[in-house]
Amino acid sequence: MKHRFPSLFLAGALVLGLAACTPTGEAEVTPPSSQEVSLPPASPTPGPFGPAGHFSEADSLPLGRYTPWQKAYMDFLSRNNEEESALRLWAESATSAEIDAQPERWESYNMCSERYWLYDVNKDGIPELFIQYGNGEAAYETTCYTYREEAVSEVVSFPSGHSTLCTYPGENGFLLLWAHMGAAYADRYAIEDGELVNQGQVYSAGLDAAQMGDSPEPEEIWEGSEAIPSYYTRANTRNPLSPALLLPICDYDRSLQQAPSLTEEATVRDTIGKVLWDETAFISVSGDGYYGGVGTVTLEEFLQPGAAYPYNDTALAVREQAWADANGDGQTDCILQLEDTEGNGSTAQFYLVLSLQEGQVYGYFFAYMEDAAVDPDGSVYFRLWNQWHQMSFYKDQCYIVPSADPVVGDGLAWDPFSGAKS
């Protein structure tokens, strides 16, 4: 049985190649000249950039007053994703003869984007945008973009296999940590006069046999440093026509978002209850970027072999349910723990989070999660590969980021799921 769930972070080499190149997408996007984008609600509700905005994803983003750099980065990612979607769709059905006849197109497909980071390198209040392109460690290349003079500008591209981007708190710069095959080193990079400059190596070490599978912790290199969270460039990496994952850019400063309209608890439970027990359809969304985004389905359809999880010959089953505010928006969601009845792995690997938004239930599916917990303040956490994470979602956009550990011993209040109303 195949399993694929890459790490939230890259691991390994960042040797700075100072020849800039953009594998795909436009080199520049010009946003409006206003200092902020005002997004008043309307009927029907427009996306964050209004009815005239570029994005097909717009209706799936929270309303808010976003800054020009946010709009420019979202526009850039969306346009880049549109171009790459055409390549992915072609590659999915291309024959060997078609590939041989169009080698440049095939190479462009292999250099489509995979992940991105947001980090304010020179601490001027506007983060740089780093996009990773390529189809594996040997091919990974990351391009740094910045927002200046009302446009997104490419700064430089560099090889980025076996590498991690790490913060450099309090000062201009970030760390590029490489670790592979028994060695590790880190260089500090900073932005000087608009250029990304290598300021020299700040760490170097050989790894003994016991350390071969682990890279050094960023904190060992620079006090307070940590890995910068990365995000998939698409909401669903298995779907060639998936929209760009833009919610992390919206969330960069949540104070800019319009407060969500909350639904009364009784209505939430009643509406989600119809999905649980009355075969009412919900919109399924991939929570982990790989599995679960199969469109509008009933719960029974969603659990069938090959639906939510493509590698099962038997259906998933709902084992337990809990009610908690999964994404911290102030409204209760329903969290289902799903059991792999085929016996492949832990019964705690699969979760489905049902959320009521504007009268519609959305379901966010997560594979390979090891555990779930809740703090006394109501914050919900999921554990993946021994690291706790928290999630953010809105309509068909969802992602998770590493977090501090929850309070030990506080588990979700699970109830057995009987398949019928209690």
Secondary structure, 3 states (H helix, E strand, C coil): CCCCCCCCCCCECCCCCCCCCCCCCCCCCCCCCCCCECCCCCCCCCCCCCCCCCCCCHHHCCCECECHHHHHHHHHHHHHHHHHHHHHHHHHHCCHHHHHHCHHHHHHHHCCEEEEEEECCCCCCCCEEEEEECCCCCCCEEEEEEEECCEEEEEEEEECCEEEEEECCCCCCEEEEEEECCEEEEEEEEEECCEEEEEEEEEEEECCHHHCCCCCCHHHHCCCCCECCEEECECCCCCCCCCECCHHHHHHHHHHECCCCCCCHHHHHHHHHHHHHCCCCEEEEECCCCCCCCEEECHHHHCCCCCCCCCCCCCEEEEEEEEECCCCCCCCEEEEEEEECCCCCCCCCEEEEEEEECCEEEEEEECCCCEEEECCCCCEEEEECCEEEEEEEECCEEEEEECCCCCCCCECCCEECCCCCC
